[in-house]
C-alpha cells in the first residue's frame, strides 16, 4: 500500500472531518495526518483497527509459542490429550 496518496494535513482534517471519516470507512486504508509538514498520526476506521489488533494478538501468540518451543517448554500432543481426557473423566469437586 502506498501511503503517499493518503496524507492530509491537520488543517485539512479539521475542515473536513466528516468527509475523512466517510473516506476511511469506504476505502479501509489508513490516513497519515501531518502537522507542520511532519507525520504526526495515523487514522483508520474502527473495522480496520479491530482487524489489525486481532492480527497483532495472533502474531504475539505465535511468538510466545516459538519462545516456549525454543526454551523446551513443550508437551507431546498425546500426553496433553491424555491429561485433558483425564480431567474430563474425573468427577467435579463440590464446594
KOLSE-429578 format. One record per atom (N, C-alpha, C): residue number from 1; residue in one letter; atom name; x, y, z. Coordinates in nm, 4 decimals. Layout:
+-----+------+------+----------+----------+----------+
| pos | code | site |       c1 |       c2 |       c3 |
+-----+------+------+----------+----------+----------+
| NUM |    A |   CA |        X |        Y |        Z |
...
+-----+------+------+----------+----------+----------+
END
This chain:
+-----+------+------+----------+----------+----------+
| pos | code | site |       c1 |       c2 |       c3 |
+-----+------+------+----------+----------+----------+
|   1 |    X |    N |   0.0844 |  -0.1177 |   0.0000 |
|   1 |    X |   CA |   0.0000 |   0.0000 |   0.0000 |
|   1 |    X |    C |   0.0883 |   0.1232 |   0.0000 |
|   2 |    X |    N |   0.0521 |   0.2195 |  -0.0798 |
|   2 |    X |   CA |   0.1290 |   0.3438 |  -0.0861 |
|   2 |    X |    C |   0.0587 |   0.4489 |  -0.0019 |
|   3 |    X |    N |   0.1271 |   0.4939 |   0.1013 |
|   3 |    X |   CA |   0.0687 |   0.5937 |   0.1905 |
|   3 |    X |    C |   0.0744 |   0.7345 |   0.1335 |
|   4 |    X |    N |   0.1540 |   0.7564 |   0.0300 |
|   4 |    X |   CA |   0.1714 |   0.8916 |  -0.0230 |
|   4 |    X |    C |   0.0403 |   0.9525 |  -0.0715 |
|   5 |    X |    N |  -0.0533 |   0.8690 |  -0.1143 |
|   5 |    X |   CA |  -0.1812 |   0.9231 |  -0.1606 |
|   5 |    X |    C |  -0.2803 |   0.9422 |  -0.0461 |
|   6 |    X |    N |  -0.2421 |   0.9000 |   0.0743 |
|   6 |    X |   CA |  -0.3318 |   0.9103 |   0.1887 |
|   6 |    X |    C |  -0.2718 |   0.9967 |   0.2983 |
|   7 |    X |    N |  -0.2142 |   1.1074 |   0.2577 |
|   7 |    X |   CA |  -0.1543 |   1.2007 |   0.3531 |
|   7 |    X |    C |  -0.2329 |   1.3309 |   0.3491 |
|   8 |    X |    N |  -0.2759 |   1.3745 |   0.4663 |
|   8 |    X |   CA |  -0.3514 |   1.5002 |   0.4768 |
|   8 |    X |    C |  -0.2977 |   1.5794 |   0.5952 |
|   9 |    X |    N |  -0.3093 |   1.7096 |   0.5855 |
|   9 |    X |   CA |  -0.2641 |   1.7964 |   0.6944 |
|   9 |    X |    C |  -0.3698 |   1.8014 |   0.8042 |
|  10 |    X |    N |  -0.3277 |   1.8415 |   0.9218 |
|  10 |    X |   CA |  -0.4196 |   1.8558 |   1.0347 |
|  10 |    X |    C |  -0.5269 |   1.9590 |   1.0033 |
|  11 |    X |    N |  -0.4917 |   2.0639 |   0.9298 |
|  11 |    X |   CA |  -0.5915 |   2.1654 |   0.8950 |
|  11 |    X |    C |  -0.6969 |   2.1068 |   0.8001 |
|  12 |    X |    N |  -0.6541 |   2.0184 |   0.7076 |
|  12 |    X |   CA |  -0.7499 |   1.9508 |   0.6195 |
|  12 |    X |    C |  -0.8446 |   1.8646 |   0.7036 |
|  13 |    X |    N |  -0.7883 |   1.7931 |   0.8005 |
|  13 |    X |   CA |  -0.8708 |   1.7087 |   0.8872 |
|  13 |    X |    C |  -0.9726 |   1.7917 |   0.9641 |
|  14 |    X |    N |  -0.9290 |   1.9039 |   1.0182 |
|  14 |    X |   CA |  -1.0202 |   1.9904 |   1.0941 |
|  14 |    X |    C |  -1.1347 |   2.0407 |   1.0071 |
|  15 |    X |    N |  -1.1029 |   2.0784 |   0.8837 |
|  15 |    X |   CA |  -1.2043 |   2.1356 |   0.7949 |
|  15 |    X |    C |  -1.2936 |   2.0299 |   0.7312 |
|  16 |    X |    N |  -1.2476 |   1.9048 |   0.7241 |
|  16 |    X |   CA |  -1.3214 |   1.8016 |   0.6511 |
|  16 |    X |    C |  -1.3378 |   1.6722 |   0.7307 |
|  17 |    X |    N |  -1.3549 |   1.6836 |   0.8587 |
|  17 |    X |   CA |  -1.3576 |   1.5653 |   0.9450 |
|  17 |    X |    C |  -1.4630 |   1.4636 |   0.9009 |
|  18 |    X |    N |  -1.5840 |   1.5090 |   0.8722 |
|  18 |    X |   CA |  -1.6905 |   1.4161 |   0.8331 |
|  18 |    X |    C |  -1.6550 |   1.3438 |   0.7031 |
|  19 |    X |    N |  -1.6019 |   1.4172 |   0.6067 |
|  19 |    X |   CA |  -1.5620 |   1.3557 |   0.4794 |
|  19 |    X |    C |  -1.4473 |   1.2558 |   0.4990 |
|  20 |    X |    N |  -1.3553 |   1.2888 |   0.5870 |
|  20 |    X |   CA |  -1.2427 |   1.1995 |   0.6139 |
|  20 |    X |    C |  -1.2939 |   1.0678 |   0.6727 |
|  21 |    X |    N |  -1.3894 |   1.0768 |   0.7656 |
|  21 |    X |   CA |  -1.4449 |   0.9552 |   0.8249 |
|  21 |    X |    C |  -1.5143 |   0.8681 |   0.7211 |
|  22 |    X |    N |  -1.5863 |   0.9300 |   0.6297 |
|  22 |    X |   CA |  -1.6517 |   0.8543 |   0.5224 |
|  22 |    X |    C |  -1.5457 |   0.7874 |   0.4351 |
|  23 |    X |    N |  -1.4426 |   0.8620 |   0.3990 |
|  23 |    X |   CA |  -1.3352 |   0.8085 |   0.3146 |
|  23 |    X |    C |  -1.2656 |   0.6905 |   0.3827 |
|  24 |    X |    N |  -1.2392 |   0.7028 |   0.5119 |
|  24 |    X |   CA |  -1.1737 |   0.5945 |   0.5848 |
|  24 |    X |    C |  -1.2601 |   0.4686 |   0.5832 |
|  25 |    X |    N |  -1.3896 |   0.4857 |   0.6046 |
|  25 |    X |   CA |  -1.4805 |   0.3715 |   0.6066 |
|  25 |    X |    C |  -1.4922 |   0.3069 |   0.4686 |
|  26 |    X |    N |  -1.4995 |   0.3875 |   0.3656 |
|  26 |    X |   CA |  -1.5156 |   0.3348 |   0.2299 |
|  26 |    X |    C |  -1.3893 |   0.2663 |   0.1792 |
|  27 |    X |    N |  -1.2750 |   0.3266 |   0.2022 |
|  27 |    X |   CA |  -1.1501 |   0.2744 |   0.1468 |
|  27 |    X |    C |  -1.0841 |   0.1700 |   0.2366 |
|  28 |    X |    N |  -1.1097 |   0.1780 |   0.3661 |
|  28 |    X |   CA |  -1.0496 |   0.0832 |   0.4584 |
|  28 |    X |    C |  -0.8994 |   0.0933 |   0.4682 |
|  29 |    X |    N |  -0.8438 |   0.2057 |   0.4295 |
|  29 |    X |   CA |  -0.6992 |   0.2260 |   0.4353 |
|  29 |    X |    C |  -0.6691 |   0.3416 |   0.5301 |
|  30 |    X |    N |  -0.5578 |   0.3343 |   0.6009 |
|  30 |    X |   CA |  -0.5245 |   0.4406 |   0.6953 |
|  30 |    X |    C |  -0.4864 |   0.5713 |   0.6260 |
|  31 |    X |    N |  -0.4978 |   0.6786 |   0.7003 |
|  31 |    X |   CA |  -0.4608 |   0.8111 |   0.6502 |
|  31 |    X |    C |  -0.3568 |   0.8704 |   0.7450 |
|  32 |    X |    N |  -0.2490 |   0.9206 |   0.6885 |
|  32 |    X |   CA |  -0.1435 |   0.9839 |   0.7674 |
|  32 |    X |    C |  -0.1785 |   1.1319 |   0.7815 |
|  33 |    X |    N |  -0.1746 |   1.1811 |   0.9041 |
|  33 |    X |   CA |  -0.2038 |   1.3215 |   0.9324 |
|  33 |    X |    C |  -0.0727 |   1.3916 |   0.9645 |
|  34 |    X |    N |  -0.0505 |   1.5036 |   0.8982 |
|  34 |    X |   CA |   0.0732 |   1.5786 |   0.9191 |
|  34 |    X |    C |   0.0461 |   1.7081 |   0.9946 |
|  35 |    X |    N |   0.1497 |   1.7551 |   1.0613 |
|  35 |    X |   CA |   0.1457 |   1.8850 |   1.1275 |
|  35 |    X |    C |   0.2803 |   1.9506 |   1.1015 |
|  36 |    X |    N |   0.2756 |   2.0699 |   1.0450 |
|  36 |    X |   CA |   0.3987 |   2.1403 |   1.0069 |
|  36 |    X |    C |   0.4862 |   2.0544 |   0.9165 |
|  37 |    X |    N |   0.4226 |   1.9802 |   0.8282 |
|  37 |    X |   CA |   0.4944 |   1.9002 |   0.7295 |
|  37 |    X |    C |   0.5491 |   1.7679 |   0.7787 |
|  38 |    X |    N |   0.5273 |   1.7340 |   0.9053 |
|  38 |    X |   CA |   0.5769 |   1.6088 |   0.9609 |
|  38 |    X |    C |   0.4608 |   1.5161 |   0.9940 |
|  39 |    X |    N |   0.4779 |   1.3872 |   0.9658 |
|  39 |    X |   CA |   0.3757 |   1.2897 |   1.0010 |
|  39 |    X |    C |   0.3626 |   1.2843 |   1.1527 |
|  40 |    X |    N |   0.2388 |   1.2972 |   1.2011 |
|  40 |    X |   CA |   0.2153 |   1.3006 |   1.3458 |
|  40 |    X |    C |   0.1184 |   1.1927 |   1.3933 |
|  41 |    X |    N |   0.0299 |   1.1467 |   1.3045 |
|  41 |    X |   CA |  -0.0702 |   1.0487 |   1.3471 |
|  41 |    X |    C |  -0.1179 |   0.9691 |   1.2270 |
|  42 |    X |    N |  -0.1791 |   0.8560 |   1.2572 |
|  42 |    X |   CA |  -0.2415 |   0.7736 |   1.1550 |
|  42 |    X |    C |  -0.3846 |   0.7485 |   1.1979 |
|  43 |    X |    N |  -0.4776 |   0.7734 |   1.1074 |
|  43 |    X |   CA |  -0.6195 |   0.7474 |   1.1333 |
|  43 |    X |    C |  -0.6635 |   0.6272 |   1.0529 |
|  44 |    X |    N |  -0.7488 |   0.5450 |   1.1133 |
|  44 |    X |   CA |  -0.8072 |   0.4349 |   1.0394 |
|  44 |    X |    C |  -0.9470 |   0.4086 |   1.0945 |
|  45 |    X |    N |  -1.0301 |   0.3432 |   1.0127 |
|  45 |    X |   CA |  -1.1658 |   0.3149 |   1.0576 |
|  45 |    X |    C |  -1.1624 |   0.2051 |   1.1635 |
|  46 |    X |    N |  -1.2692 |   0.1930 |   1.2395 |
|  46 |    X |   CA |  -1.2749 |   0.1008 |   1.3516 |
|  46 |    X |    C |  -1.2591 |  -0.0442 |   1.3062 |
|  47 |    X |    N |  -1.3232 |  -0.0822 |   1.1967 |
|  47 |    X |   CA |  -1.3127 |  -0.2195 |   1.1478 |
|  47 |    X |    C |  -1.1699 |  -0.2577 |   1.1151 |
|  48 |    X |    N |  -1.0993 |  -0.1697 |   1.0471 |
|  48 |    X |   CA |  -0.9586 |  -0.1946 |   1.0141 |
|  48 |    X |    C |  -0.8737 |  -0.2022 |   1.1407 |
|  49 |    X |    N |  -0.9031 |  -0.1142 |   1.2350 |
|  49 |    X |   CA |  -0.8286 |  -0.1147 |   1.3612 |
|  49 |    X |    C |  -0.8484 |  -0.2471 |   1.4350 |
|  50 |    X |    N |  -0.9731 |  -0.2934 |   1.4428 |
|  50 |    X |   CA |  -1.0010 |  -0.4196 |   1.5114 |
|  50 |    X |    C |  -0.9310 |  -0.5367 |   1.4427 |
|  51 |    X |    N |  -0.9313 |  -0.5392 |   1.3096 |
|  51 |    X |   CA |  -0.8612 |  -0.6461 |   1.2372 |
|  51 |    X |    C |  -0.7115 |  -0.6403 |   1.2638 |
|  52 |    X |    N |  -0.6570 |  -0.5206 |   1.2695 |
|  52 |    X |   CA |  -0.5147 |  -0.5039 |   1.2987 |
|  52 |    X |    C |  -0.4829 |  -0.5566 |   1.4384 |
|  53 |    X |    N |  -0.5674 |  -0.5239 |   1.5351 |
|  53 |    X |   CA |  -0.5449 |  -0.5701 |   1.6721 |
|  53 |    X |    C |  -0.5541 |  -0.7221 |   1.6818 |
|  54 |    X |    N |  -0.6491 |  -0.7821 |   1.6107 |
|  54 |    X |   CA |  -0.6610 |  -0.9281 |   1.6095 |
|  54 |    X |    C |  -0.5369 |  -0.9921 |   1.5477 |
|  55 |    X |    N |  -0.4895 |  -0.9338 |   1.4404 |
|  55 |    X |   CA |  -0.3692 |  -0.9854 |   1.3748 |
|  55 |    X |    C |  -0.2493 |  -0.9766 |   1.4683 |
|  56 |    X |    N |  -0.2350 |  -0.8643 |   1.5364 |
|  56 |    X |   CA |  -0.1240 |  -0.8482 |   1.6303 |
|  56 |    X |    C |  -0.1338 |  -0.9483 |   1.7448 |
|  57 |    X |    N |  -0.2554 |  -0.9737 |   1.7941 |
|  57 |    X |   CA |  -0.2732 |  -1.0708 |   1.9020 |
|  57 |    X |    C |  -0.2315 |  -1.2105 |   1.8566 |
|  58 |    X |    N |  -0.2696 |  -1.2486 |   1.7343 |
|  58 |    X |   CA |  -0.2305 |  -1.3795 |   1.6822 |
|  58 |    X |    C |  -0.0794 |  -1.3895 |   1.6646 |
|  59 |    X |    N |  -0.0187 |  -1.2830 |   1.6145 |
|  59 |    X |   CA |   0.1268 |  -1.2825 |   1.5981 |
|  59 |    X |    C |   0.1978 |  -1.2939 |   1.7325 |
|  60 |    X |    N |   0.1420 |  -1.2293 |   1.8349 |
|  60 |    X |   CA |   0.2011 |  -1.2390 |   1.9681 |
|  60 |    X |    C |   0.1920 |  -1.3820 |   2.0199 |
|  61 |    X |    N |   0.0767 |  -1.4476 |   1.9981 |
|  61 |    X |   CA |   0.0626 |  -1.5870 |   2.0403 |
|  61 |    X |    C |   0.1649 |  -1.6762 |   1.9697 |
|  62 |    X |    N |   0.1835 |  -1.6529 |   1.8414 |
|  62 |    X |   CA |   0.2826 |  -1.7312 |   1.7669 |
|  62 |    X |    C |   0.4231 |  -1.7084 |   1.8220 |
|  63 |    X |    N |   0.4562 |  -1.5843 |   1.8517 |
|  63 |    X |   CA |   0.5886 |  -1.5527 |   1.9058 |
|  63 |    X |    C |   0.6077 |  -1.6178 |   2.0427 |
|  64 |    X |    N |   0.5050 |  -1.6130 |   2.1270 |
|  64 |    X |   CA |   0.5144 |  -1.6762 |   2.2585 |
|  64 |    X |    C |   0.5298 |  -1.8273 |   2.2447 |
|  65 |    X |    N |   0.4570 |  -1.8864 |   2.1499 |
|  65 |    X |   CA |   0.4699 |  -2.0295 |   2.1250 |
|  65 |    X |    C |   0.6094 |  -2.0664 |   2.0795 |
|  66 |    X |    N |   0.6644 |  -1.9869 |   1.9930 |
|  66 |    X |   CA |   0.8012 |  -2.0118 |   1.9454 |
|  66 |    X |    C |   0.9008 |  -2.0020 |   2.0602 |
|  67 |    X |    N |   0.8826 |  -1.9027 |   2.1482 |
|  67 |    X |   CA |   0.9709 |  -1.8894 |   2.2646 |
|  67 |    X |    C |   0.9618 |  -2.0133 |   2.3532 |
|  68 |    X |    N |   0.8394 |  -2.0645 |   2.3732 |
|  68 |    X |   CA |   0.8219 |  -2.1853 |   2.4540 |
|  68 |    X |    C |   0.8930 |  -2.3037 |   2.3904 |
|  69 |    X |    N |   0.8809 |  -2.3183 |   2.2597 |
|  69 |    X |   CA |   0.9474 |  -2.4287 |   2.1897 |
|  69 |    X |    C |   1.0981 |  -2.4171 |   2.2050 |
|  70 |    X |    N |   1.1516 |  -2.2965 |   2.1838 |
|  70 |    X |   CA |   1.2963 |  -2.2769 |   2.1940 |
|  70 |    X |    C |   1.3476 |  -2.3003 |   2.3361 |
|  71 |    X |    N |   1.2622 |  -2.2728 |   2.4364 |
|  71 |    X |   CA |   1.3026 |  -2.2914 |   2.5756 |
|  71 |    X |    C |   1.2749 |  -2.4340 |   2.6241 |
|  72 |    X |    N |   1.2166 |  -2.5155 |   2.5379 |
|  72 |    X |   CA |   1.1898 |  -2.6536 |   2.5758 |
|  72 |    X |    C |   1.0652 |  -2.6726 |   2.6605 |
|  73 |    X |    N |   0.9820 |  -2.5702 |   2.6688 |
|  73 |    X |   CA |   0.8573 |  -2.5798 |   2.7456 |
|  73 |    X |    C |   0.7471 |  -2.6370 |   2.6568 |
|  74 |    X |    N |   0.7588 |  -2.7658 |   2.6271 |
|  74 |    X |   CA |   0.6637 |  -2.8316 |   2.5374 |
|  74 |    X |    C |   0.6175 |  -2.9626 |   2.5990 |
|  75 |    X |    N |   0.5006 |  -3.0070 |   2.5560 |
|  75 |    X |   CA |   0.4456 |  -3.1356 |   2.5954 |
|  75 |    X |    C |   0.4024 |  -3.2064 |   2.4685 |
|  76 |    X |    N |   0.4374 |  -3.3334 |   2.4543 |
|  76 |    X |   CA |   0.3907 |  -3.4060 |   2.3362 |
|  76 |    X |    C |   0.2373 |  -3.4028 |   2.3296 |
|  77 |    X |    N |   0.1846 |  -3.3945 |   2.2100 |
|  77 |    X |   CA |   0.0399 |  -3.3827 |   2.1916 |
|  77 |    X |    C |  -0.0344 |  -3.4968 |   2.2591 |
|  78 |    X |    N |   0.0154 |  -3.6182 |   2.2460 |
|  78 |    X |   CA |  -0.0531 |  -3.7334 |   2.3048 |
|  78 |    X |    C |  -0.0654 |  -3.7179 |   2.4562 |
|  79 |    X |    N |   0.0398 |  -3.6720 |   2.5206 |
|  79 |    X |   CA |   0.0364 |  -3.6530 |   2.6659 |
|  79 |    X |    C |  -0.0615 |  -3.5424 |   2.7046 |
|  80 |    X |    N |  -0.0655 |  -3.4367 |   2.6253 |
|  80 |    X |   CA |  -0.1577 |  -3.3273 |   2.6534 |
|  80 |    X |    C |  -0.3027 |  -3.3735 |   2.6399 |
|  81 |    X |    N |  -0.3325 |  -3.4515 |   2.5353 |
|  81 |    X |   CA |  -0.4686 |  -3.5030 |   2.5169 |
|  81 |    X |    C |  -0.5053 |  -3.5998 |   2.6287 |
|  82 |    X |    N |  -0.4131 |  -3.6844 |   2.6687 |
|  82 |    X |   CA |  -0.4394 |  -3.7778 |   2.7788 |
|  82 |    X |    C |  -0.4741 |  -3.7022 |   2.9061 |
|  83 |    X |    N |  -0.3997 |  -3.5946 |   2.9331 |
|  83 |    X |   CA |  -0.4256 |  -3.5144 |   3.0531 |
|  83 |    X |    C |  -0.5634 |  -3.4490 |   3.0458 |
|  84 |    X |    N |  -0.6002 |  -3.3976 |   2.9288 |
|  84 |    X |   CA |  -0.7332 |  -3.3375 |   2.9124 |
|  84 |    X |    C |  -0.8438 |  -3.4402 |   2.9301 |
|  85 |    X |    N |  -0.8272 |  -3.5564 |   2.8731 |
|  85 |    X |   CA |  -0.9276 |  -3.6620 |   2.8871 |
|  85 |    X |    C |  -0.9413 |  -3.7060 |   3.0323 |
|  86 |    X |    N |  -0.8307 |  -3.7114 |   3.1038 |
|  86 |    X |   CA |  -0.8343 |  -3.7494 |   3.2452 |
|  86 |    X |    C |  -0.9114 |  -3.6459 |   3.3264 |
|  87 |    X |    N |  -0.8931 |  -3.5194 |   3.2961 |
|  87 |    X |   CA |  -0.9663 |  -3.4130 |   3.3664 |
|  87 |    X |    C |  -1.1155 |  -3.4236 |   3.3386 |
|  88 |    X |    N |  -1.1492 |  -3.4527 |   3.2142 |
|  88 |    X |   CA |  -1.2903 |  -3.4625 |   3.1766 |
|  88 |    X |    C |  -1.3566 |  -3.5811 |   3.2454 |
|  89 |    X |    N |  -1.2840 |  -3.6908 |   3.2619 |
|  89 |    X |   CA |  -1.3394 |  -3.8107 |   3.3231 |
|  89 |    X |    C |  -1.3481 |  -3.7990 |   3.4745 |
|  90 |    X |    N |  -1.2663 |  -3.7144 |   3.5352 |
|  90 |    X |   CA |  -1.2649 |  -3.7004 |   3.6817 |
|  90 |    X |    C |  -1.3930 |  -3.6320 |   3.7275 |
|  91 |    X |    N |  -1.4512 |  -3.6790 |   3.8397 |
|  91 |    X |   CA |  -1.5721 |  -3.6134 |   3.8913 |
|  91 |    X |    C |  -1.5408 |  -3.4724 |   3.9380 |
|  92 |    X |    N |  -1.6366 |  -3.3840 |   3.9187 |
|  92 |    X |   CA |  -1.6185 |  -3.2444 |   3.9596 |
|  92 |    X |    C |  -1.6184 |  -3.2364 |   4.1110 |
|  93 |    X |    N |  -1.5275 |  -3.1568 |   4.1655 |
|  93 |    X |   CA |  -1.5229 |  -3.1411 |   4.3113 |
|  93 |    X |    C |  -1.6300 |  -3.0432 |   4.3547 |
|  94 |    X |    N |  -1.7025 |  -3.0770 |   4.4544 |
|  94 |    X |   CA |  -1.8111 |  -2.9915 |   4.5044 |
|  94 |    X |    C |  -1.7628 |  -2.9041 |   4.6157 |
|  95 |    X |    N |  -1.8235 |  -2.7863 |   4.6272 |
|  95 |    X |   CA |  -1.7864 |  -2.6966 |   4.7360 |
|  95 |    X |    C |  -1.9031 |  -2.6694 |   4.8224 |
+-----+------+------+----------+----------+----------+
END
